[in-house]
């Protein structure tokens, strides 16, 4: 379902402008100030995970990426309301992240309940497709990691194969996160609470580059 345009979106975004990264120079400034690497979420939605994670890791910068500006607006308003001082938002497509980030800029990358793009012909749009994994390699730190969660079993199986094909080492794999040891410290998204409450199992993994690729 397509989201309706938000009323007064321009003015509302302007009111949250301190949370919005507008050009690459702002990321350069973080880098020059020694505030890199960051934690990065791709596809932050309404921002539940981002605001909670930024509070947990309050001494670390956190950047949340969202491709739809009206969705990012809701997340920015939430961050402003809660006073998340270390959280910034970037409105862009994941394909363009290499234009914003350089090698070593990101220590942890979060992919939470990404669109599964279930049709076979849309596989290249999945954020765990090998073409995206190569983009992520370009800005992860040497010991950086990708944390991936989904309720879609087919996407999880696809992702396991793509991480392996792209040379990542995968661990902390579970097909029922909430019943596993890895649930300790887990930050739930709004989507996760909704679907796990309906009985859907949450799949989760961590992926890291092997030593040879670092």
Backbone as numpy.savetxt, mean C-alpha at the origin, in Angstrom:
# Nx Ny Nz CAx CAy CAz Cx Cy Cz
-18.87 -0.73 -8.33 -19.70 0.47 -8.33 -18.83 1.73 -8.33
-19.13 2.63 -9.24 -18.35 3.86 -9.34 -18.76 4.85 -8.24
-17.76 5.43 -7.57 -18.05 6.38 -6.50 -18.57 7.69 -7.09
-19.60 8.25 -6.46 -20.10 9.54 -6.87 -19.09 10.63 -6.58
-19.07 11.63 -7.44 -18.18 12.76 -7.22 -18.53 13.46 -5.91
-17.49 13.81 -5.15 -17.71 14.47 -3.87 -18.01 15.95 -4.07
-18.97 16.45 -3.33 -19.30 17.87 -3.41 -18.14 18.71 -2.88
-17.86 19.80 -3.58 -16.80 20.73 -3.17 -15.46 20.03 -2.98
-15.19 19.03 -3.83 -13.97 18.23 -3.67 -12.72 19.09 -3.72
-12.68 20.04 -4.65 -11.49 20.89 -4.78 -11.20 21.67 -3.52
-12.23 22.27 -2.96 -12.06 23.06 -1.74 -11.71 22.17 -0.56
-12.29 20.98 -0.53 -12.00 20.06 0.58 -10.57 19.53 0.50
-10.10 19.26 -0.71 -8.71 18.83 -0.86 -7.77 19.95 -0.47
-8.10 21.17 -0.86 -7.27 22.32 -0.50 -7.18 22.47 1.02
-8.27 22.17 1.71 -8.29 22.28 3.17 -7.40 21.23 3.84
-7.07 20.19 3.10 -6.19 19.12 3.62 -4.84 19.13 2.91
-4.49 20.24 2.29 -3.34 20.28 1.39 -2.03 19.89 2.06
-1.94 20.06 3.40 -0.70 19.69 4.08 -0.46 18.19 4.08
-1.51 17.43 3.75 -1.38 15.96 3.71 -1.15 15.43 2.31
-1.22 16.29 1.30 -1.12 15.86 -0.09 0.26 16.18 -0.67
0.90 15.16 -1.24 2.16 15.35 -1.96 1.81 15.79 -3.37
2.24 16.98 -3.74 1.81 17.57 -5.00 2.84 17.40 -6.12
4.11 17.32 -5.78 5.13 17.09 -6.80 6.33 16.38 -6.19
7.21 15.88 -7.06 8.33 15.05 -6.62 9.30 15.78 -5.71
9.31 17.11 -5.79 10.25 17.87 -4.95 9.96 17.67 -3.47
8.70 17.39 -3.13 8.35 17.15 -1.73 8.95 15.84 -1.22
9.01 14.84 -2.10 9.67 13.58 -1.73 11.18 13.78 -1.70
11.70 14.58 -2.63 13.12 14.91 -2.60 13.49 15.58 -1.28
12.60 16.44 -0.78 12.86 17.14 0.48 12.91 16.17 1.65
12.03 15.16 1.64 12.06 14.12 2.67 13.39 13.37 2.62
13.82 13.08 1.41 15.07 12.35 1.22 16.25 13.19 1.71
16.26 14.46 1.35 17.36 15.35 1.74 17.40 15.58 3.24
16.23 15.48 3.88 16.15 15.69 5.33 16.44 14.42 6.12
16.78 13.34 5.40 17.09 12.08 6.06 15.86 11.36 6.59
14.68 11.65 6.00 13.44 11.03 6.48 13.01 9.83 5.63
13.91 9.38 4.80 13.69 8.16 4.04 14.54 7.06 4.68
14.17 5.78 4.55 13.06 5.25 3.78 11.73 5.38 4.53
10.66 5.21 3.77 9.32 5.35 4.31 8.60 4.01 4.27
7.46 3.96 4.95 6.49 2.89 4.77 5.49 3.38 3.74
5.11 2.52 2.80 4.29 2.92 1.67 3.13 1.94 1.50
1.92 2.47 1.40 0.76 1.64 1.08 0.25 2.03 -0.29
0.02 1.03 -1.14 -0.54 1.27 -2.47 -2.00 0.85 -2.46
-2.88 1.79 -2.75 -4.31 1.52 -2.73 -4.87 1.66 -1.34
-4.79 2.88 -0.79 -5.14 3.08 0.62 -6.64 3.19 0.86
-7.44 3.35 -0.19 -8.88 3.48 0.02 -9.21 4.66 0.91
-10.11 4.46 1.85 -10.56 5.54 2.73 -9.60 5.79 3.89
-8.47 5.07 3.93 -7.39 5.43 4.83 -7.37 4.77 6.20
-8.24 3.80 6.47 -8.25 3.17 7.79 -6.89 2.60 8.17
-6.32 1.80 7.25 -5.03 1.18 7.53 -3.95 2.23 7.67
-3.92 3.19 6.76 -2.86 4.20 6.75 -2.81 5.01 8.04
-3.97 5.45 8.52 -3.96 6.28 9.73 -3.57 5.45 10.95
-4.02 4.20 11.02 -3.66 3.35 12.15 -2.19 3.00 12.13
-1.67 2.65 10.93 -0.26 2.31 10.82 0.63 3.51 11.10
0.21 4.68 10.64 1.04 5.87 10.88 1.09 6.21 12.37
0.01 5.92 13.08 0.01 6.12 14.52 0.92 5.11 15.22
0.87 3.87 14.76 1.71 2.83 15.36 3.19 3.12 15.15
3.53 3.56 13.94 4.93 3.84 13.60 5.13 5.35 13.57
4.76 6.00 14.65 4.72 7.45 14.71 6.02 8.17 14.47
7.15 7.49 14.66 8.44 8.13 14.43 8.96 7.88 13.01
8.13 7.24 12.16 8.54 6.95 10.79 7.56 7.60 9.81
8.06 8.14 8.70 7.16 8.70 7.69 6.38 7.60 6.98
5.13 7.88 6.67 4.24 6.92 6.01 3.59 7.63 4.83
3.63 7.02 3.67 3.00 7.58 2.47 1.95 6.59 1.97
0.74 7.09 1.75 -0.36 6.27 1.25 -0.71 6.71 -0.16
-0.77 5.75 -1.07 -1.05 6.03 -2.49 -2.47 5.61 -2.83
-3.16 6.47 -3.56 -4.52 6.15 -4.03 -4.69 6.78 -5.41
-5.24 6.02 -6.34 -5.37 6.50 -7.71 -6.60 7.38 -7.91
-7.61 7.23 -7.05 -8.86 8.00 -7.21 -8.84 9.17 -6.22
-8.86 10.37 -6.74 -8.69 11.55 -5.89 -9.81 11.71 -4.87
-11.05 11.37 -5.26 -12.17 11.52 -4.32 -12.06 10.53 -3.16
-11.47 9.36 -3.41 -11.24 8.40 -2.33 -10.11 8.90 -1.43
-9.04 9.41 -2.06 -7.93 9.97 -1.29 -8.40 11.13 -0.42
-9.36 11.90 -0.91 -9.91 13.02 -0.13 -10.46 12.53 1.20
-11.23 11.45 1.18 -11.80 10.92 2.41 -10.71 10.48 3.38
-9.65 9.88 2.83 -8.53 9.44 3.67 -7.79 10.64 4.27
-7.59 11.69 3.47 -6.90 12.88 3.96 -7.71 13.58 5.04
-9.01 13.64 4.85 -9.85 14.26 5.88 -9.78 13.48 7.18
-9.72 12.16 7.07 -9.60 11.33 8.26 -8.26 11.58 8.95
-7.18 11.65 8.16 -5.85 11.90 8.73 -5.79 13.26 9.42
-6.40 14.25 8.81 -6.40 15.58 9.41 -7.21 15.60 10.69
-8.34 14.93 10.68 -9.20 14.88 11.86 -8.49 14.22 13.04
-7.65 13.22 12.73 -6.94 12.48 13.78 -5.56 13.05 14.07
-5.14 14.04 13.27 -3.84 14.68 13.51 -2.65 13.80 13.25
-2.68 13.06 12.13 -1.58 12.14 11.79 -0.42 12.94 11.18
0.51 13.32 12.00 1.57 14.22 11.55 2.61 13.60 10.65
2.76 12.28 10.65 3.79 11.63 9.84 3.23 10.99 8.58
1.97 11.28 8.25 1.29 10.64 7.12 1.07 11.63 5.98
1.42 11.19 4.77 1.18 11.97 3.55 0.47 11.09 2.53
-0.21 11.73 1.58 -0.94 11.00 0.55 -0.45 11.42 -0.83
-0.42 10.44 -1.72 0.02 10.66 -3.09 -1.05 10.10 -4.03
-1.59 10.95 -4.89 -2.61 10.52 -5.85 -1.92 10.24 -7.17
-1.77 8.95 -7.47 -1.11 8.55 -8.71 -1.41 7.09 -8.98
-1.06 6.64 -10.18 -1.18 5.25 -10.55 0.08 4.50 -10.14
-0.06 3.25 -9.73 1.10 2.46 -9.30 2.14 2.32 -10.40
1.71 2.38 -11.65 2.65 2.28 -12.77 3.64 3.45 -12.79
3.28 4.56 -12.16 4.11 5.76 -12.22 4.96 5.97 -10.96
4.97 5.00 -10.06 5.68 5.20 -8.80 7.19 5.36 -8.98
7.74 4.79 -10.05 9.18 4.95 -10.29 9.53 6.39 -10.64
8.52 7.22 -10.98 8.76 8.64 -11.24 8.86 9.42 -9.94
8.43 8.80 -8.84 8.41 9.47 -7.54 9.48 8.96 -6.58
9.76 7.65 -6.67 10.66 7.04 -5.68 11.90 6.46 -6.33
13.01 6.52 -5.58 14.30 6.00 -6.03 14.68 4.79 -5.18
15.73 4.10 -5.63 16.20 2.92 -4.91 16.49 3.27 -3.44
15.95 2.46 -2.54 16.18 2.66 -1.12 15.21 3.60 -0.43
14.19 4.06 -1.15 13.23 5.02 -0.56 12.17 4.35 0.30
11.91 3.06 0.09 10.79 2.39 0.76 11.29 1.16 1.52
10.97 1.08 2.80 11.40 -0.06 3.62 10.33 -1.14 3.72
9.07 -0.74 3.78 7.95 -1.69 3.81 6.88 -1.21 2.85
6.44 -2.11 1.97 5.38 -1.82 1.01 4.16 -2.66 1.36
3.03 -2.01 1.54 1.80 -2.70 1.90 0.85 -2.75 0.70
0.40 -3.95 0.37 -0.62 -4.16 -0.64 -1.80 -4.82 0.06
-2.81 -4.05 0.36 -3.95 -4.54 1.13 -5.19 -4.64 0.26
-5.62 -5.88 -0.01 -6.88 -6.13 -0.71 -6.95 -5.39 -2.04
-5.89 -5.58 -2.82 -5.83 -4.97 -4.14 -6.91 -5.57 -5.04
-7.32 -4.80 -6.04 -8.30 -5.28 -7.02 -7.79 -6.58 -7.64
-8.57 -7.67 -7.59 -8.08 -8.94 -8.14 -8.10 -9.02 -9.66
-8.79 -8.12 -10.32 -8.89 -8.16 -11.78 -9.06 -9.60 -12.24
-10.18 -10.23 -11.95 -10.33 -11.67 -12.13 -10.27 -12.19 -13.57
-10.62 -11.36 -14.54 -10.58 -11.83 -15.92 -9.13 -12.08 -16.35
-8.91 -13.20 -17.02 -7.55 -13.61 -17.39 -6.83 -12.53 -18.19
-7.54 -11.85 -19.05 -6.93 -10.83 -19.89 -6.49 -9.60 -19.14
-6.91 -9.48 -17.86 -6.55 -8.32 -17.05 -5.42 -8.62 -16.08
-4.77 -9.75 -16.20 -3.74 -10.16 -15.23 -2.65 -9.11 -15.04
-2.29 -8.42 -16.10 -1.21 -7.44 -16.01 -1.60 -6.21 -15.19
-2.88 -6.08 -14.89 -3.31 -4.95 -14.06 -3.19 -5.25 -12.56
-3.00 -6.51 -12.21 -2.92 -6.89 -10.80 -1.63 -6.34 -10.20
-1.73 -5.77 -9.00 -0.57 -5.11 -8.39 0.52 -6.07 -7.95
0.25 -7.38 -8.04 1.29 -8.37 -7.77 1.76 -9.03 -9.07
1.38 -8.51 -10.20 1.92 -9.01 -11.47 3.40 -8.67 -11.54
4.16 -9.49 -12.23 5.62 -9.32 -12.26 6.05 -7.94 -12.79
5.26 -7.32 -13.64 5.67 -6.00 -14.14 5.63 -4.96 -13.02
4.67 -5.09 -12.09 4.65 -4.21 -10.94 5.74 -4.58 -9.93
5.99 -5.86 -9.77 7.03 -6.29 -8.84 8.40 -5.73 -9.26
8.63 -5.63 -10.55 9.88 -5.04 -11.02 9.95 -3.55 -10.68
8.81 -2.86 -10.72 8.77 -1.45 -10.32 9.12 -1.33 -8.84
8.55 -2.20 -8.01 8.80 -2.14 -6.58 10.27 -2.39 -6.27
10.88 -3.30 -7.01 12.32 -3.58 -6.80 13.13 -2.30 -6.95
12.65 -1.41 -7.79 13.39 -0.19 -8.09 13.44 0.81 -6.97
12.57 0.66 -5.95 12.63 1.64 -4.85 12.68 1.01 -3.45
12.63 -0.32 -3.34 12.76 -0.95 -2.04 14.19 -0.85 -1.50
14.33 -0.81 -0.20 15.66 -0.89 0.41 16.19 -2.31 0.22
17.47 -2.51 0.53 18.08 -3.82 0.36 17.38 -4.88 1.21
16.93 -4.48 2.40 16.23 -5.42 3.28 14.74 -5.13 3.32
14.24 -4.43 2.31 12.83 -4.06 2.28 11.93 -5.27 2.09
10.66 -5.07 2.38 9.71 -6.17 2.28 8.37 -5.69 1.76
7.63 -6.64 1.20 6.27 -6.40 0.73 5.33 -7.25 1.57
4.33 -6.61 2.17 3.31 -7.31 2.94 2.01 -7.27 2.14
1.51 -8.44 1.81 0.35 -8.55 0.92 -0.78 -9.30 1.61
-1.98 -8.73 1.57 -3.17 -9.37 2.13 -4.29 -9.35 1.09
-5.06 -10.43 1.07 -6.22 -10.50 0.18 -7.19 -11.54 0.71
-8.45 -11.39 0.35 -9.43 -12.43 0.65 -9.70 -13.29 -0.57
-9.01 -13.00 -1.68 -9.25 -13.68 -2.95 -8.21 -14.79 -3.14
-8.66 -16.03 -3.03 -7.72 -17.16 -3.09 -7.02 -17.26 -4.44
-7.75 -17.01 -5.51 -7.15 -17.08 -6.84 -6.05 -16.03 -7.00
-6.29 -14.82 -6.50 -5.27 -13.78 -6.56 -4.07 -14.15 -5.70
-4.31 -14.77 -4.56 -3.22 -15.19 -3.69 -2.35 -16.23 -4.38
-2.96 -17.23 -5.01 -2.20 -18.25 -5.73 -1.41 -17.62 -6.87
-2.06 -16.73 -7.61 -1.38 -16.01 -8.69 -0.18 -15.24 -8.16
-0.36 -14.57 -7.03 0.69 -13.73 -6.46 1.88 -14.56 -5.97
1.61 -15.70 -5.36 2.69 -16.59 -4.94 3.58 -16.95 -6.14
2.95 -17.26 -7.26 3.71 -17.62 -8.46 4.48 -16.43 -9.01
3.88 -15.25 -9.00 4.53 -14.06 -9.53 5.72 -13.64 -8.66
5.58 -13.69 -7.35 6.71 -13.36 -6.48 7.87 -14.32 -6.73
7.58 -15.59 -6.87 8.63 -16.58 -7.12 9.30 -16.32 -8.47
8.51 -16.05 -9.48 9.05 -15.80 -10.82 9.93 -14.56 -10.85
9.60 -13.58 -10.00 10.35 -12.32 -9.96 11.54 -12.38 -8.99
11.78 -13.53 -8.40 12.97 -13.71 -7.57 12.81 -13.32 -6.12
11.60 -13.10 -5.66 11.37 -12.78 -4.25 11.37 -14.05 -3.40
11.79 -13.90 -2.17 11.67 -14.97 -1.18 10.42 -14.70 -0.36
9.52 -15.67 -0.33 8.24 -15.49 0.35 8.22 -16.29 1.65
7.78 -15.64 2.72 7.61 -16.33 3.99 6.38 -15.77 4.70
6.17 -16.21 5.92 5.00 -15.79 6.70 3.71 -15.95 5.89
3.61 -17.10 5.24 2.45 -17.38 4.39 1.34 -18.02 5.22
0.15 -17.48 5.11 -1.01 -18.08 5.76 -2.25 -17.86 4.91
-3.12 -18.83 4.93 -4.40 -18.72 4.21 -5.54 -18.44 5.18
-5.21 -18.22 6.43 -6.22 -17.85 7.43 -5.53 -16.97 8.47
-5.28 -15.74 8.10 -4.50 -14.82 8.92 -5.03 -14.71 10.34
-6.32 -14.54 10.48 -6.88 -14.26 11.80 -6.81 -15.44 12.75
-6.53 -16.65 12.21 -6.37 -17.83 13.06 -4.89 -18.23 13.17
-3.99 -17.38 12.66 -2.57 -17.73 12.63 -1.77 -16.89 13.62
-0.52 -17.30 13.80 0.39 -16.56 14.68 0.71 -15.19 14.10
0.54 -15.01 12.79 0.88 -13.74 12.15 -0.18 -12.67 12.38
-1.26 -13.03 13.03 -2.31 -12.05 13.29 -1.94 -11.09 14.42
-0.96 -11.46 15.23 -0.53 -10.57 16.31 0.03 -9.28 15.71
-0.54 -8.17 16.07 -0.10 -6.89 15.53 -0.71 -6.54 14.19
-1.57 -7.42 13.66 -2.20 -7.14 12.37 -3.10 -5.90 12.46
-2.96 -5.02 11.49 -3.82 -3.84 11.38 -4.89 -4.13 10.34
-6.13 -4.17 10.76 -7.22 -4.49 9.85 -7.64 -3.27 9.04
-7.99 -3.52 7.79 -8.61 -2.48 6.98 -10.12 -2.56 7.16
-10.82 -1.52 6.71 -12.28 -1.52 6.77 -12.84 -2.70 5.99
-12.27 -2.94 4.81 -12.68 -4.05 3.96 -12.46 -5.38 4.68
-11.31 -5.51 5.33 -10.95 -6.74 6.04 -11.95 -7.05 7.16
-12.29 -6.04 7.94 -13.25 -6.25 9.02 -14.60 -6.70 8.46
-15.00 -6.09 7.37 -16.29 -6.40 6.77 -16.34 -7.84 6.26
-15.33 -8.22 5.48 -15.39 -9.53 4.83 -14.99 -10.67 5.76
-14.09 -10.45 6.69 -13.77 -11.50 7.65 -14.98 -11.74 8.55
-15.74 -10.67 8.82 -16.95 -10.82 9.61 -18.01 -11.66 8.91
-17.92 -11.75 7.59 -18.84 -12.57 6.81 -18.32 -13.98 6.61
-17.16 -14.28 7.21 -16.62 -15.64 7.14 -15.55 -15.85 6.10
-15.13 -14.80 5.41 -14.07 -14.94 4.41 -12.72 -15.10 5.10
-11.91 -16.04 4.62 -10.57 -16.21 5.13 -9.66 -15.13 4.52
-8.74 -14.61 5.33 -7.79 -13.60 4.87 -6.44 -14.28 4.62
-5.93 -14.14 3.40 -4.64 -14.71 3.01 -3.57 -13.62 3.17
-2.40 -14.04 3.60 -1.35 -13.05 3.85 0.03 -13.65 3.60
0.96 -12.84 3.10 2.34 -13.25 2.93 3.26 -12.05 3.06
4.55 -12.36 3.26 5.60 -11.35 3.22 6.60 -11.77 2.16
7.08 -10.82 1.38 8.05 -11.11 0.32 9.26 -10.20 0.47
10.46 -10.80 0.30 11.70 -10.03 0.38 12.60 -10.44 -0.77
13.49 -9.54 -1.13 14.46 -9.86 -2.18 15.57 -10.74 -1.63
16.06 -11.67 -2.43 17.20 -12.47 -1.97 18.45 -11.62 -1.87
19.43 -12.10 -1.14 20.66 -11.34 -0.91 21.31 -10.92 -2.22
21.25 -11.78 -3.22 21.93 -11.50 -4.49 21.35 -10.29 -5.20
20.07 -9.97 -4.93 19.41 -8.84 -5.60 19.47 -7.56 -4.79
20.12 -7.60 -3.63 20.13 -6.43 -2.75 21.30 -5.52 -3.05
